[in-house]
Amino acid sequence: VSASGAIVYQTMVRTPRETDASLARWRVDYERAYRHVASLPQPSIVAAELAVDLMPEQRSASVRGALWLENRRLQAIDSIWIMTRRDVVGATVQLGNARLLSHDARFGAWLFALEQPLLPGASRRLDYSYAINRGGVRLDAGDADVAENGSYLTSTMLMPTVGYRPSYEEDDMRARARAGLSDPTQRYGGVAAIDSLTREARRSGQSLTWMTLRATVSTAPDQHVVGPGRAEREWTAQGRRFITYSVTEPMTPTFAVASARYVVKRATQNGVQLEVWHHPTHSRNVDRMMVAAQRALSVLGERFGAYPNTVLRMAEIPSGWPFGAFAASGVLYFTEDRGMLADARPEHVDLVTRRVAHEVAHQWWGHRVDPLNVTGATLLVESLAKYSEQLVVASLHGEQAVAPILAFDLDRYLNGRADDVSGEPLLRETTDESYLYYGKGALAFNALRPVLGDSTLTRVLAAFAADEEGPRGAATAVDLQRRLRDAARSPEDKALVDEWFGERVLYDVRADSAWAWPVRGGYHLGAVIRVDRIVSADGTERSAPASGTMVELLVTGEGEGSPVLYRGQARAEGGRIHLSLELTAKPAWLEVDPMVRKLDRERSNNRVAPTLIRP
């Protein structure tokens, strides 16, 4: 403020690094220059030791690290490619017993020639450093990873990549065609690659990606850092707060650290320490989150095996990230708007409990069981987490609380398949189709639970997790389908397993008509229900009356709480169910498929009020 009272300020204006057009050119040029690297054998990061200094008030950070690179391939490696992120500043990379052949500053690409080939099982140390600068007034949206109160840095920001970065490729197919590029690099191997990849995993006894970690992070003195593993030591020095986290057993390579002016709530559950780190004024859902996490650890641990760590942390991060929550190994990160501040009124579906349960479930599905990188991998990570979420919600609120969740997942699936111009893949071959792994996959396990039996489905999934856990695991959706089919008791049940995972089948289920009349001791209910089966194959749909299909039915009565008068199943023959029931009270509603066990293309006609017939 000047002597005259006028406000005077000086700041740096940071202009956008590039326009959309120049970024598109950068992506095309990167792929043209370095796509060949994707086919070259490269070592794996097996251990990392990081030193991260956060300066939240300046929106900047410095990162230093040492990575141990091990050759987990069958052949020797004579050169190593390192790719640093395009948005870091002043990157340096050093590799022992190697000669730097080239450094491309535009793409952050470093090529080292090894003095001696890296034999299978041998390792090298890589040292690197760079700065992250998010300061200044930015004309573009900017990055939110280093913030004044609420920094969140993921492993992709904290470590360089060994080898090619497929994420830098242009994903707009029209732009690729204009640039003369071939199809994008495949993120997932096909079914044909399963056998060879499984043999490789079994031979080595360890994943190509699992790693150990030791990270020392410093931050502002009024902030706390949340990270993975055991908190070894915390101290203050030179006006800054430091903490060291360590993970001594190999973990999946996706992790993050967060820093903010946190307060923490702690509890225990079956020997596991639970921690919720949150902004001091954002406490409205903390108790609910703690209860949900405790219940999830209990329910899922009893079904699928003990939680593999001794601590489970939940940490709040700022809104603006493209997710509601994210599960790393042993740490769950929740955005403030969809976690700690989410609306959780009793009359609504309990989104907070659902989200916590889902992220806790990833400690089994995604971190304990890390599937092979082939089609169907997202089914094992996300669909099984969705099913686990259902189990936790039902244990807290009853089975009836799951039905609205399933109805939403059905809508997600139907809308997604309608918008998928490339055609719907089979569920066991899903890759990035969220309508499949979040929608159809969640519905599949819900539908198979009564078919196989709750105890049988639990036994299959528990054995699957035990057999495929840890770095030696080689889980695939094809194998899970086989296990479920083998556990089915009848040919009809086996066919239903294959229908969910290996076919594209919809149903048209509707309550055509229902009537009731009083009889001695109650009421008689009659109804006609139509069931058609629609199969999609080769770009066409074929509809036919369903025969042998079992459909669940629910009859409720009048009055408070809509008392259940009948719950059961009926078999469709020739596309029809002719229902005849004796009830103890007057029926108010007949509902077909109340727990959403069918992929019904139209649920608005599943509920009907019986017409009362006077005798």
C-alpha positions as CSV (number, residue, x, y, z in Angstrom):
1,V,0.0,0.0,0.0
2,S,1.5,3.3,-1.0
3,A,1.5,6.5,1.0
4,S,-1.5,7.8,-0.9
5,G,-3.4,4.6,0.0
6,A,-3.4,3.1,-3.5
7,I,-2.9,-0.6,-3.7
8,V,0.4,-1.4,-5.4
9,Y,1.4,-5.0,-6.2
10,Q,3.9,-6.8,-8.3
11,T,3.6,-10.4,-9.4
12,M,4.7,-12.8,-12.2
13,V,2.2,-13.6,-14.9
14,R,2.8,-17.1,-16.2
15,T,1.4,-17.5,-19.7
16,P,0.1,-20.8,-21.0
17,R,3.0,-23.1,-21.9
18,E,1.3,-23.8,-25.2
19,T,-1.9,-23.7,-27.1
20,D,-4.1,-26.7,-27.7
21,A,-2.7,-26.9,-31.3
22,S,0.9,-26.8,-30.2
23,L,0.2,-29.4,-27.5
24,A,-1.3,-31.7,-30.2
25,R,1.8,-31.2,-32.3
26,W,4.0,-32.0,-29.3
27,R,2.1,-35.3,-28.8
28,V,2.4,-36.3,-32.4
29,D,6.1,-35.5,-32.6
30,Y,6.7,-37.4,-29.3
31,E,5.1,-40.5,-30.7
32,R,6.9,-40.3,-34.0
33,A,10.2,-39.9,-32.2
34,Y,9.9,-42.4,-29.4
35,R,7.2,-45.0,-30.1
36,H,9.8,-47.5,-31.0
37,V,11.0,-47.4,-27.4
38,A,7.7,-49.2,-26.3
39,S,9.0,-52.4,-27.9
40,L,12.4,-52.3,-26.2
41,P,13.0,-54.4,-23.0
42,Q,13.5,-52.1,-20.1
43,P,14.3,-52.7,-16.4
44,S,11.7,-52.3,-13.6
45,I,11.8,-49.9,-10.6
46,V,12.0,-52.3,-7.6
47,A,12.9,-49.7,-4.9
48,A,12.7,-46.0,-4.5
49,E,14.2,-43.6,-2.0
50,L,12.7,-40.1,-2.3
51,A,13.4,-36.7,-0.7
52,V,10.6,-34.2,-1.4
53,D,10.6,-30.6,-0.1
54,L,7.2,-28.9,-0.4
55,M,7.0,-25.1,-0.3
56,P,3.2,-24.8,-0.2
57,E,3.1,-21.0,0.2
58,Q,5.2,-20.7,-3.0
59,R,3.3,-23.5,-4.8
60,S,6.6,-25.2,-5.6
61,A,8.5,-28.4,-4.7
62,S,11.9,-30.0,-5.2
63,V,12.2,-33.7,-5.8
64,R,15.3,-35.8,-5.4
65,G,15.3,-39.5,-5.7
66,A,17.3,-42.8,-6.2
67,L,15.7,-45.6,-8.1
68,W,16.9,-49.2,-8.2
69,L,16.3,-50.6,-11.6
70,E,16.3,-54.4,-11.9
71,N,16.2,-56.5,-15.1
72,R,13.2,-58.8,-14.6
73,R,13.2,-59.9,-18.2
74,L,14.5,-63.0,-19.7
75,Q,17.1,-61.2,-21.9
76,A,19.9,-58.9,-21.2
77,I,19.4,-55.1,-21.5
78,D,22.1,-52.9,-23.1
79,S,20.4,-49.5,-23.1
80,I,17.9,-47.7,-20.8
81,W,15.5,-44.9,-21.7
82,I,14.3,-42.5,-19.0
83,M,11.5,-40.1,-19.6
84,T,11.0,-37.1,-17.2
85,R,7.7,-35.3,-17.1
86,R,7.3,-32.4,-19.5
87,D,6.1,-30.0,-16.8
88,V,9.1,-30.2,-14.4
89,V,12.0,-27.8,-14.2
90,G,15.8,-28.3,-14.3
91,A,15.7,-32.1,-14.5
92,T,18.9,-34.1,-14.0
93,V,19.4,-37.8,-14.4
94,Q,22.4,-40.0,-13.6
95,L,22.8,-43.7,-14.1
96,G,25.7,-45.6,-12.7
97,N,28.1,-47.6,-15.1
98,A,26.4,-46.1,-18.1
99,R,27.2,-43.5,-20.7
100,L,24.6,-40.8,-21.7
101,L,24.1,-41.1,-25.5
102,S,21.4,-38.4,-25.9
103,H,19.2,-36.0,-24.0
104,D,16.1,-34.5,-25.7
105,A,15.1,-31.6,-23.6
106,R,11.9,-31.0,-25.6
107,F,10.5,-34.4,-24.6
108,G,12.4,-35.1,-21.4
109,A,14.0,-38.2,-23.0
110,W,17.4,-39.6,-21.8
111,L,19.1,-42.5,-23.4
112,F,21.9,-44.3,-21.6
113,A,24.2,-47.1,-23.0
114,L,25.3,-49.5,-20.3
115,E,29.0,-50.3,-20.0
116,Q,28.1,-53.9,-19.4
117,P,24.7,-55.4,-20.4
118,L,22.2,-55.7,-17.5
119,L,21.7,-59.4,-17.1
120,P,18.5,-60.9,-15.8
121,G,18.3,-60.3,-12.0
122,A,21.0,-57.6,-12.0
123,S,20.2,-54.0,-11.0
124,R,21.5,-50.4,-11.4
125,R,21.0,-47.2,-9.3
126,L,19.4,-44.2,-11.0
127,D,19.6,-40.7,-9.4
128,Y,17.5,-37.8,-10.5
129,S,16.3,-34.4,-9.4
130,Y,13.9,-31.7,-10.6
131,A,11.7,-28.9,-9.4
132,I,7.9,-28.4,-9.7
133,N,6.8,-24.8,-10.1
134,R,3.1,-23.9,-10.0
135,G,3.6,-20.3,-8.8
136,G,2.5,-17.1,-10.3
137,V,-0.8,-16.0,-11.8
138,R,-1.5,-18.5,-14.5
139,L,-3.7,-17.8,-17.5
140,D,-4.3,-21.5,-18.0
141,A,-6.1,-23.5,-15.3
142,G,-2.8,-24.6,-13.8
143,D,-2.1,-27.6,-11.7
144,A,-3.4,-28.2,-8.2
145,D,-0.8,-30.6,-7.1
146,V,1.2,-28.1,-5.0
147,A,-1.2,-25.8,-3.2
148,E,-1.0,-23.4,-0.2
149,N,-3.1,-25.7,1.9
150,G,-3.8,-29.1,0.3
151,S,-0.9,-30.4,-1.8
152,Y,-1.3,-33.8,-3.5
153,L,1.6,-35.4,-5.5
154,T,1.2,-38.8,-7.1
155,S,4.0,-41.3,-8.0
156,T,3.8,-40.2,-11.6
157,M,4.8,-36.7,-10.5
158,L,7.4,-37.9,-8.0
159,M,9.3,-40.4,-10.3
160,P,10.4,-40.4,-13.9
161,T,9.3,-43.2,-16.2
162,V,11.6,-46.0,-17.4
163,G,10.8,-46.4,-21.1
164,Y,8.1,-45.0,-23.2
165,R,5.1,-43.0,-21.9
166,P,2.0,-44.1,-23.8
167,S,0.0,-41.5,-21.9
168,Y,1.6,-38.8,-24.0
169,E,0.0,-40.1,-27.2
170,E,-2.8,-38.3,-28.9
171,D,-6.0,-40.0,-28.0
172,D,-8.3,-38.3,-30.5
173,M,-8.7,-40.8,-33.4
174,R,-9.5,-38.1,-35.9
175,A,-6.4,-36.1,-35.0
176,R,-4.3,-39.3,-35.3
177,A,-5.7,-40.0,-38.7
178,R,-4.9,-36.5,-39.9
179,A,-1.3,-36.9,-38.6
180,G,-1.0,-40.3,-40.3
181,L,-0.5,-42.2,-37.0
182,S,-1.4,-45.8,-36.6
183,D,-3.6,-47.1,-33.8
184,P,-2.5,-46.0,-30.3
185,T,-0.3,-48.2,-28.2
186,Q,-2.4,-50.9,-26.6
187,R,-2.6,-50.5,-22.8
188,Y,-3.8,-54.0,-22.3
189,G,-2.7,-57.3,-23.9
190,G,-5.3,-59.5,-25.5
191,V,-6.6,-62.9,-24.4
192,A,-4.0,-64.6,-26.6
193,A,-1.2,-63.1,-24.4
194,I,-2.5,-64.5,-21.1
195,D,-0.7,-67.8,-21.2
196,S,2.7,-66.3,-21.9
197,L,2.3,-63.5,-19.4
198,T,1.1,-66.0,-16.8
199,R,4.2,-68.2,-17.4
200,E,6.4,-65.1,-17.1
201,A,4.8,-64.1,-13.8
202,R,5.1,-67.6,-12.4
203,R,8.7,-68.0,-13.5
204,S,10.0,-64.8,-12.0
205,G,7.8,-65.0,-8.9
206,Q,7.5,-61.3,-8.9
207,S,5.6,-58.6,-10.8
208,L,7.4,-56.3,-13.2
209,T,6.1,-53.3,-11.2
210,W,5.9,-54.0,-7.5
211,M,8.4,-52.0,-5.4
212,T,9.5,-50.9,-2.0
213,L,9.6,-47.2,-1.0
214,R,11.2,-44.9,1.5
215,A,10.2,-41.2,1.3
216,T,11.2,-38.3,3.4
217,V,9.0,-35.3,2.9
218,S,9.3,-31.8,4.3
219,T,6.6,-29.2,4.4
220,A,5.5,-26.0,6.1
221,P,5.7,-26.1,9.9
222,D,2.0,-25.9,10.4
223,Q,1.2,-28.7,8.0
224,H,1.3,-32.5,8.2
225,V,2.3,-35.0,5.5
226,V,0.3,-38.2,4.8
227,G,2.0,-40.9,2.9
228,P,2.2,-44.7,2.5
229,G,3.6,-47.3,4.9
230,R,5.1,-46.9,8.3
231,A,5.8,-43.5,9.7
232,E,9.4,-44.0,10.8
233,R,10.3,-40.6,12.2
234,E,8.9,-37.1,12.4
235,W,10.8,-34.0,13.4
236,T,11.2,-30.3,12.8
237,A,14.4,-28.5,11.6
238,Q,15.1,-25.1,10.2
239,G,11.5,-24.1,10.6
240,R,10.1,-27.0,8.6
241,R,8.3,-30.2,9.4
242,F,9.8,-33.5,8.2
243,I,8.5,-37.1,8.1
244,T,9.9,-40.3,6.7
245,Y,7.5,-43.1,5.5
246,S,8.7,-46.5,4.6
247,V,7.2,-49.5,2.8
248,T,9.5,-52.5,3.3
249,E,7.3,-55.2,1.6
250,P,6.8,-54.8,-2.2
251,M,3.6,-52.9,-3.0
252,T,1.9,-51.9,-6.2
253,P,3.7,-48.8,-7.7
254,T,0.9,-46.3,-7.4
255,F,1.3,-44.0,-4.4
256,A,0.9,-40.4,-3.3
257,V,1.8,-37.9,-0.6
258,A,-0.4,-35.1,0.7
259,S,0.3,-32.1,2.8
260,A,-2.2,-29.8,4.5
261,R,-3.1,-28.2,7.9
262,Y,-4.6,-31.5,9.0
263,V,-6.1,-32.7,12.2
264,V,-6.4,-36.4,12.7
265,K,-8.9,-38.8,14.2
266,R,-7.7,-42.3,15.1
267,A,-9.4,-45.6,16.0
268,T,-8.5,-49.4,15.7
269,Q,-10.3,-52.3,14.1
270,N,-9.0,-55.9,14.6
271,G,-5.5,-54.7,15.2
272,V,-5.5,-52.2,12.3
273,Q,-4.9,-48.5,13.1
274,L,-7.4,-46.3,11.3
275,E,-6.6,-42.6,10.7
276,V,-8.7,-39.8,9.1
277,W,-6.7,-36.7,8.2
278,H,-8.9,-33.7,7.5
279,H,-9.3,-30.0,7.6
280,P,-10.2,-28.9,11.1
281,T,-13.6,-27.5,10.0
282,H,-14.4,-30.4,7.6
283,S,-15.5,-32.9,10.3
284,R,-19.2,-33.5,9.3
285,N,-18.6,-36.9,7.8
286,V,-15.5,-38.0,9.6
287,D,-17.3,-40.3,12.1
288,R,-19.4,-41.8,9.3
289,M,-16.2,-42.5,7.3
290,M,-14.6,-44.1,10.3
291,V,-17.6,-46.4,10.9
292,A,-17.7,-47.3,7.2
293,A,-14.0,-48.1,7.1
294,Q,-14.3,-50.2,10.3
295,R,-17.2,-52.1,8.8
296,A,-15.5,-52.6,5.5
297,L,-12.4,-54.0,7.1
298,S,-14.5,-56.4,9.1
299,V,-16.8,-57.6,6.3
300,L,-14.2,-57.9,3.6
301,G,-11.5,-59.3,5.9
302,E,-13.9,-62.0,7.0
303,R,-14.8,-62.9,3.4
304,F,-11.6,-62.4,1.4
305,G,-8.8,-62.6,4.0
306,A,-7.2,-60.3,6.4
307,Y,-6.3,-56.7,5.4
308,P,-2.6,-56.9,4.4
309,N,-1.3,-53.8,6.3
310,T,-1.3,-52.6,9.9
311,V,-2.5,-49.1,9.2
312,L,-5.2,-47.6,6.9
313,R,-5.1,-43.8,6.4
314,M,-7.8,-41.7,4.9
315,A,-6.8,-38.2,3.8
316,E,-8.7,-35.2,2.5
317,I,-7.4,-33.4,-0.6
318,P,-8.8,-30.3,-2.3
319,S,-11.7,-30.6,-4.8
320,G,-10.9,-30.2,-8.5
321,W,-9.2,-33.6,-9.0
322,P,-11.0,-35.8,-11.6
323,F,-12.2,-38.3,-9.1
324,G,-14.1,-38.5,-5.9
325,A,-11.6,-40.8,-4.1
326,F,-8.5,-42.7,-5.0
327,A,-7.0,-45.8,-3.3
328,A,-3.3,-46.2,-3.0
329,S,-1.8,-49.1,-1.0
330,G,-2.7,-48.4,2.6
331,V,-3.9,-44.8,2.0
332,L,-7.2,-43.5,0.7
333,Y,-7.5,-40.0,-0.7
334,F,-10.9,-38.2,-0.7
335,T,-11.6,-34.9,-2.4
336,E,-13.2,-32.5,0.1
337,D,-16.5,-31.9,-1.9
338,R,-17.1,-35.7,-2.5
339,G,-15.8,-36.9,0.8
340,M,-15.6,-34.9,4.0
341,L,-18.2,-32.3,2.8
342,A,-20.5,-34.7,0.8
343,D,-24.2,-34.5,1.6
344,A,-25.1,-37.6,3.5
345,R,-28.7,-37.0,4.7
346,P,-30.4,-40.2,5.8
347,E,-33.1,-40.1,3.1
348,H,-30.5,-40.3,0.4
349,V,-28.3,-43.2,-0.7
350,D,-25.4,-43.2,1.7
351,L,-22.7,-42.0,-0.8
352,V,-20.1,-41.5,1.9
353,T,-20.3,-45.1,3.1
354,R,-20.4,-46.4,-0.4
355,R,-17.3,-44.4,-1.4
356,V,-15.3,-45.4,1.7
357,A,-16.3,-49.1,1.3
358,H,-15.3,-49.0,-2.4
359,E,-11.9,-47.6,-1.7
360,V,-11.2,-49.9,1.2
361,A,-12.2,-52.8,-1.1
362,H,-9.3,-51.8,-3.5
363,Q,-6.9,-52.9,-0.8
364,W,-8.0,-56.4,-1.8
365,W,-8.9,-55.8,-5.5
366,G,-6.1,-53.8,-7.0
367,H,-3.5,-53.8,-4.3
368,R,-3.6,-57.4,-2.8
369,V,-4.7,-58.8,-6.2
370,D,-2.9,-56.9,-9.0
371,P,-4.2,-58.5,-12.2
372,L,-2.2,-59.2,-15.3
373,N,-2.1,-56.2,-17.7
374,V,-4.6,-57.9,-20.2
375,T,-8.2,-57.2,-21.2
376,G,-10.5,-57.8,-18.3
377,A,-8.1,-56.4,-15.7
378,T,-10.4,-53.5,-14.8
379,L,-13.2,-56.0,-14.1
380,L,-11.1,-57.5,-11.4
381,V,-10.2,-54.2,-9.9
382,E,-13.4,-52.1,-10.2
383,S,-16.2,-54.6,-10.5
384,L,-15.1,-56.6,-7.5
385,A,-14.7,-53.4,-5.5
386,K,-18.3,-52.5,-6.5
387,Y,-19.5,-55.9,-5.3
388,S,-17.6,-55.5,-2.1
389,E,-19.2,-52.0,-1.7
390,Q,-22.6,-53.7,-2.0
391,L,-21.7,-56.2,0.8
392,V,-20.7,-53.4,3.2
393,V,-23.7,-51.2,2.5
394,A,-26.0,-54.2,3.0
395,S,-24.3,-55.0,6.3
396,L,-24.9,-51.5,7.6
397,H,-28.3,-50.7,6.0
398,G,-29.8,-54.0,4.9
399,E,-30.2,-55.6,1.5
400,Q,-33.0,-53.2,0.5
401,A,-30.4,-50.3,0.6
402,V,-28.5,-52.0,-2.3
403,A,-31.4,-51.9,-4.8
404,P,-31.2,-48.2,-5.6
405,I,-27.4,-48.5,-6.1
406,L,-27.9,-51.4,-8.6
407,A,-30.6,-49.5,-10.4
408,F,-28.2,-46.6,-10.9
409,D,-25.5,-49.1,-12.2
410,L,-28.0,-50.5,-14.6
411,D,-28.7,-47.0,-16.0
412,R,-25.0,-46.4,-16.3
413,Y,-24.6,-49.6,-18.3
414,L,-27.5,-49.0,-20.6
415,N,-26.5,-45.4,-21.3
416,G,-22.9,-46.4,-21.8
417,R,-23.5,-49.2,-24.3
418,A,-25.8,-47.0,-26.3
419,D,-23.1,-44.3,-26.6
420,D,-20.3,-46.7,-27.4
421,V,-19.9,-46.3,-31.2
422,S,-17.1,-48.8,-31.3
423,G,-19.3,-51.6,-30.0
424,E,-19.7,-53.2,-26.6
425,P,-16.9,-55.5,-25.6
426,L,-17.5,-58.7,-23.6
427,L,-17.4,-58.1,-19.9
428,R,-14.4,-60.4,-19.5
429,E,-12.5,-58.3,-22.1
430,T,-13.4,-54.8,-20.8
431,T,-10.5,-52.3,-20.7
432,D,-11.4,-48.6,-20.2
433,E,-15.2,-48.9,-20.6
434,S,-16.5,-47.6,-17.2
435,Y,-20.1,-48.5,-18.1
436,L,-18.9,-52.1,-18.2
437,Y,-16.6,-52.4,-15.1
438,Y,-18.7,-50.1,-13.0
439,G,-22.1,-50.9,-14.4
440,K,-22.5,-54.4,-15.8
441,G,-19.7,-55.9,-13.7
442,A,-21.3,-54.7,-10.4
443,L,-24.6,-56.2,-11.6
444,A,-23.0,-59.5,-12.6
445,F,-21.7,-60.3,-9.1
446,N,-25.0,-59.2,-7.6
447,A,-26.9,-61.5,-9.9
448,L,-24.5,-64.5,-9.5
449,R,-24.6,-64.3,-5.7
450,P,-28.1,-66.0,-5.3
451,V,-27.4,-68.3,-8.3
452,L,-24.1,-69.7,-6.9
453,G,-25.0,-69.1,-3.2
454,D,-23.4,-66.5,-1.0
455,S,-21.0,-69.0,0.6
456,T,-19.9,-70.4,-2.7
457,L,-19.3,-67.1,-4.3
458,T,-17.4,-66.0,-1.2
459,R,-15.3,-69.2,-1.3
460,V,-14.4,-68.7,-5.0
461,L,-13.4,-65.1,-4.5
462,A,-11.4,-65.8,-1.4
463,A,-9.5,-68.7,-3.1
464,F,-8.9,-66.5,-6.1
465,A,-7.4,-63.7,-3.9
466,A,-5.3,-66.2,-2.0
467,D,-4.0,-67.8,-5.2
468,E,-3.2,-64.6,-7.1
469,E,-2.2,-62.2,-4.3
470,G,1.1,-60.3,-4.2
471,P,3.8,-59.7,-6.8
472,R,3.6,-63.3,-8.0
473,G,0.0,-63.1,-8.9
474,A,-1.3,-63.5,-12.4
475,A,-5.1,-62.8,-12.1
476,T,-7.3,-62.6,-15.2
477,A,-11.0,-62.3,-15.8
478,V,-10.9,-65.4,-17.9
479,D,-9.6,-67.4,-15.0
480,L,-12.2,-65.9,-12.6
481,Q,-15.0,-66.8,-15.1
482,R,-13.7,-70.4,-15.2
483,R,-13.6,-70.6,-11.4
484,L,-17.2,-69.4,-11.2
485,R,-18.4,-71.7,-13.9
486,D,-16.8,-74.7,-12.1
487,A,-18.5,-73.7,-8.9
488,A,-22.0,-73.6,-10.5
489,R,-24.2,-76.6,-9.6
490,S,-26.2,-77.0,-12.8
491,P,-25.8,-76.6,-16.5
492,E,-28.3,-73.7,-16.4
493,D,-26.2,-72.0,-13.7
494,K,-23.0,-72.5,-15.7
495,A,-24.6,-71.1,-18.7
496,L,-25.7,-68.0,-16.7
497,V,-22.1,-67.4,-15.6
498,D,-21.0,-67.5,-19.3
499,E,-23.9,-65.3,-20.3
500,W,-22.7,-62.5,-17.9
501,F,-19.0,-62.7,-18.8
502,G,-18.9,-64.0,-22.4
503,E,-22.1,-62.8,-24.0
504,R,-24.1,-59.6,-24.6
505,V,-27.6,-60.3,-23.3
506,L,-30.4,-58.0,-22.3
507,Y,-33.9,-58.8,-21.0
508,D,-37.3,-57.1,-21.4
509,V,-39.1,-58.0,-18.2
510,R,-42.6,-56.4,-17.5
511,A,-45.6,-56.9,-15.3
512,D,-48.3,-57.0,-17.9
513,S,-51.2,-57.3,-15.5
514,A,-52.1,-58.2,-11.9
515,W,-55.3,-58.7,-10.1
516,A,-56.4,-59.8,-6.6
517,W,-59.6,-60.8,-4.8
518,P,-60.4,-61.6,-1.2
519,V,-60.6,-65.2,-0.1
520,R,-61.0,-66.8,3.3
521,G,-58.0,-65.9,5.4
522,G,-56.5,-63.4,3.0
523,Y,-56.3,-62.6,-0.7
524,H,-55.5,-64.4,-4.0
525,L,-53.1,-62.7,-6.4
526,G,-52.9,-63.5,-10.1
527,A,-50.5,-61.9,-12.6
528,V,-49.0,-62.3,-16.0
529,I,-45.4,-61.3,-16.4
530,R,-43.6,-61.1,-19.8
531,V,-39.9,-62.0,-20.2
532,D,-38.0,-61.6,-23.5
533,R,-34.3,-62.3,-24.0
534,I,-32.4,-60.1,-26.4
535,V,-28.9,-61.3,-27.6
536,S,-26.5,-58.8,-29.3
537,A,-24.0,-60.4,-31.7
538,D,-22.3,-59.3,-34.9
539,G,-23.9,-55.9,-34.7
540,T,-27.4,-57.2,-34.6
541,E,-30.0,-57.9,-31.9
542,R,-32.2,-60.9,-31.8
543,S,-35.1,-61.1,-29.4
544,A,-37.0,-64.2,-28.4
545,P,-39.4,-65.3,-25.6
546,A,-37.3,-66.5,-22.6
547,S,-37.7,-70.1,-21.4
548,G,-36.2,-71.4,-18.2
549,T,-35.2,-68.0,-17.0
550,M,-35.7,-67.5,-13.3
551,V,-37.1,-64.1,-12.2
552,E,-37.4,-62.7,-8.7
553,L,-40.7,-61.4,-7.4
554,L,-41.8,-59.2,-4.5
555,V,-45.3,-58.6,-3.2
556,T,-45.8,-55.9,-0.6
557,G,-48.9,-54.9,1.3
558,E,-50.5,-51.7,2.4
559,G,-49.6,-49.6,5.4
560,E,-46.4,-48.2,7.0
561,G,-43.2,-49.9,5.9
562,S,-45.0,-51.8,3.0
563,P,-44.9,-55.2,4.7
564,V,-43.5,-58.0,2.6
565,L,-46.3,-60.5,1.8
566,Y,-44.2,-62.7,-0.6
567,R,-40.7,-62.9,-1.9
568,G,-39.6,-65.7,-4.2
569,Q,-38.8,-66.8,-7.8
570,A,-40.7,-67.9,-10.8
571,R,-39.6,-69.6,-14.0
572,A,-40.5,-68.1,-17.4
573,E,-41.7,-70.5,-20.1
574,G,-42.4,-69.3,-23.6
575,G,-41.8,-65.8,-22.5
576,R,-44.5,-65.7,-19.8
577,I,-44.9,-66.2,-16.1
578,H,-48.5,-67.0,-14.9
579,L,-48.4,-66.2,-11.2
580,S,-51.0,-67.5,-8.7
581,L,-50.4,-66.8,-5.0
582,E,-52.4,-67.1,-1.8
583,L,-51.5,-64.1,0.5
584,T,-52.4,-63.3,4.1
585,A,-53.3,-59.7,3.4
586,K,-54.3,-57.3,0.6
587,P,-51.5,-56.8,-1.9
588,A,-50.6,-53.2,-2.8
589,W,-47.7,-53.8,-5.2
590,L,-46.2,-56.6,-7.3
591,E,-42.6,-55.9,-8.3
592,V,-40.6,-57.9,-10.7
593,D,-36.8,-58.2,-10.3
594,P,-36.6,-56.0,-7.2
595,M,-32.9,-56.6,-6.6
596,V,-31.9,-55.9,-10.3
597,R,-30.6,-59.4,-11.1
598,K,-31.4,-58.9,-14.8
599,L,-30.1,-56.5,-17.4
600,D,-33.6,-55.2,-18.0
601,R,-33.7,-52.5,-20.7
602,E,-36.8,-50.8,-19.2
603,R,-37.5,-51.0,-15.5
604,S,-40.4,-48.5,-15.4
605,N,-42.9,-51.3,-16.2
606,N,-41.6,-53.7,-13.5
607,R,-44.0,-52.6,-10.8
608,V,-47.8,-52.8,-10.9
609,A,-50.6,-52.3,-8.4
610,P,-53.0,-55.3,-8.6
611,T,-56.6,-54.5,-9.7
612,L,-59.0,-55.5,-6.9
613,I,-61.8,-57.8,-8.1
614,R,-64.9,-57.9,-5.9
615,P,-66.4,-61.5,-5.5
